[in-house]
Amino acid sequence: MSEQQSAFDYLVTLTERGRAVLDNLPSQREKLEQLWNGVGFALGEQRCVLPMGDVSEVLVEPSVTRLPGVKNWVKGVANVRGRLLPLVDLVAFLGMQSAGGGARRVLVLERGDVFIGLVVDEVYGMQYFSRKSFQKESDSIATEVAPFVVGAYRQGTREWAVFQSSRLLEDAAFFNVAA
């Protein structure tokens, strides 16, 4: 019986030592770095990122039907799975120079009654940023993009402007498409 009792005492001692060590360790929540994620894209030379919740899908630029009597930055409408998707060349709307190349993509925004595709120069996919790297102001943000930006995240030597689609959708000039 003393052998069983000593095994039990040994287990109790191990448990107490383990708890003592645990009390000195940082909690898991403190160890995890808080990350922010979004969809990275290019507007000319400017790298931007849209919050993940703003983008419903990313498409290869589809063929469009041009609309008469609209401004040149309205590309037209495209049939996307039976729905008419108005396409806007965001680079042209902002008055920027396109970076060129054939990697143009469409970021589809769907908010309430608004269903619209923003044509951008390139999409870089999901980007993750440390929340600590966020800056409300940045000198590297292009002036054309600045009214729609709420800050920037730094990733190495590169800054990514955080583009707010809500600011774009509230801009009266964005919905004034008549030429």
C-alpha positions in Angstrom: 0.0 0.0 0.0 2.8 2.4 0.7 3.9 1.9 -3.0 0.5 3.1 -4.2 0.5 6.0 -1.8 4.0 7.1 -2.9 2.9 6.9 -6.6 -0.1 9.1 -5.8 2.1 11.6 -3.8 4.5 11.7 -6.8 1.6 12.6 -9.2 0.4 15.3 -6.8 3.8 16.8 -6.6 4.1 16.8 -10.4 0.7 18.5 -10.7 1.7 21.2 -8.2 5.0 21.8 -10.0 3.2 22.1 -13.4 0.7 24.6 -12.1 3.5 26.7 -10.6 5.2 26.8 -14.0 1.9 27.7 -15.8 1.3 30.7 -13.6 4.6 32.2 -14.9 3.7 31.7 -18.6 2.0 34.4 -20.7 -1.5 33.5 -21.7 -2.2 32.3 -25.3 -4.1 35.5 -26.1 -1.1 37.6 -25.2 1.1 35.5 -27.5 -1.1 35.7 -30.5 -0.5 38.8 -32.6 -3.6 40.6 -33.7 -3.8 40.6 -37.5 -6.0 42.6 -39.9 -6.7 41.1 -43.4 -8.0 42.4 -46.6 -7.8 42.1 -50.4 -4.7 43.7 -51.9 -4.9 45.5 -55.2 -3.1 48.1 -57.4 -4.4 51.4 -58.6 -1.7 52.6 -60.9 1.5 52.6 -58.8 -0.5 52.8 -55.5 -1.0 49.6 -53.5 -4.3 49.5 -51.7 -6.2 47.0 -49.6 -10.0 46.6 -49.1 -11.4 45.0 -45.9 -12.3 41.4 -46.5 -16.0 42.1 -45.8 -16.2 44.6 -48.6 -15.3 42.3 -51.4 -17.8 39.6 -52.4 -15.7 38.2 -55.2 -12.8 38.8 -57.5 -13.2 38.2 -61.3 -11.1 38.3 -64.4 -12.3 41.3 -66.4 -15.3 40.0 -68.3 -16.5 41.2 -71.7 -18.8 44.2 -71.3 -21.6 45.8 -73.2 -20.8 49.5 -73.6 -23.5 52.0 -72.5 -24.2 55.2 -74.5 -24.0 58.6 -72.9 -21.9 57.7 -69.9 -18.5 58.9 -68.8 -15.4 57.2 -70.1 -14.6 55.6 -66.8 -17.9 53.6 -66.9 -16.8 50.4 -68.8 -20.4 49.1 -69.3 -22.3 46.2 -67.9 -21.4 42.5 -67.8 -23.6 39.4 -67.4 -22.2 37.6 -64.3 -24.2 34.5 -63.6 -27.5 36.0 -64.8 -27.0 39.4 -63.0 -26.0 42.6 -64.7 -22.9 43.9 -63.1 -22.0 47.6 -63.9 -18.2 47.9 -64.3 -16.3 51.0 -63.3 -12.7 51.6 -64.2 -11.6 52.8 -60.7 -8.2 54.0 -62.0 -9.8 56.2 -64.7 -12.5 57.5 -62.2 -9.7 58.7 -59.9 -7.9 60.3 -62.8 -4.8 58.1 -62.4 -2.5 56.5 -64.9 -3.0 52.7 -65.3 0.0 50.6 -64.6 -0.7 48.7 -67.8 -0.3 45.0 -68.3 -2.9 42.3 -68.7 -3.6 41.5 -65.0 -6.6 43.7 -64.6 -9.3 42.3 -62.3 -12.7 43.2 -61.0 -13.4 43.6 -57.3 -17.2 43.0 -56.9 -18.9 45.0 -54.1 -22.3 44.1 -52.9 -23.8 46.3 -50.3 -27.6 46.6 -49.9 -29.0 47.5 -53.4 -25.6 48.3 -54.7 -24.0 45.6 -56.9 -20.9 47.0 -58.8 -17.6 45.9 -60.1 -14.5 48.0 -59.7 -11.9 47.3 -62.4 -8.4 47.6 -60.9 -4.9 47.2 -62.4 -4.0 44.1 -60.4 -5.2 42.0 -57.4 -2.6 40.6 -55.0 -5.0 38.4 -53.0 -5.4 38.3 -49.3 -3.0 40.4 -47.3 -2.4 40.1 -43.6 -1.1 43.0 -41.5 -0.1 43.4 -37.9 -2.7 45.8 -36.3 0.3 47.5 -34.7 1.6 48.6 -38.1 -1.5 50.7 -38.9 -0.9 54.5 -39.4 -3.8 57.0 -39.8 -1.6 59.2 -42.0 1.0 58.5 -44.6 3.0 60.6 -47.1 3.1 57.8 -49.6 -0.6 57.8 -50.5 -1.5 59.2 -53.9 -3.5 62.4 -53.7 -6.2 61.0 -56.1 -6.8 58.0 -53.7 -6.5 60.0 -50.4 -10.2 60.9 -50.1 -11.1 57.2 -50.0 -8.4 56.1 -47.6 -8.5 55.8 -43.8 -4.9 55.0 -43.2 -2.2 52.6 -44.2 -0.5 49.4 -43.0 3.2 48.9 -43.3 4.5 45.6 -44.5 8.3 45.7 -44.6 9.3 48.7 -46.7 5.9 48.9 -48.5 2.8 50.7 -47.4 -0.7 49.6 -48.3 -3.4 52.3 -48.3 -6.7 51.1 -46.6 -9.4 51.9 -49.2 -12.9 52.4 -47.7 -15.5 51.4 -50.3 -18.2 53.1 -48.2 -16.5 56.5 -48.9 -16.5 55.7 -52.6 -20.2 54.7 -52.5 -21.1 57.9 -50.7 -19.3 60.1 -53.2 -21.9 61.9 -55.4 -19.4 62.1 -58.4 -19.2 58.3 -58.4 -22.9 58.0 -59.2 -22.9 60.9 -61.6 -22.2 58.8 -64.7 -24.0 60.8 -67.4 -21.6 62.3 -69.9 
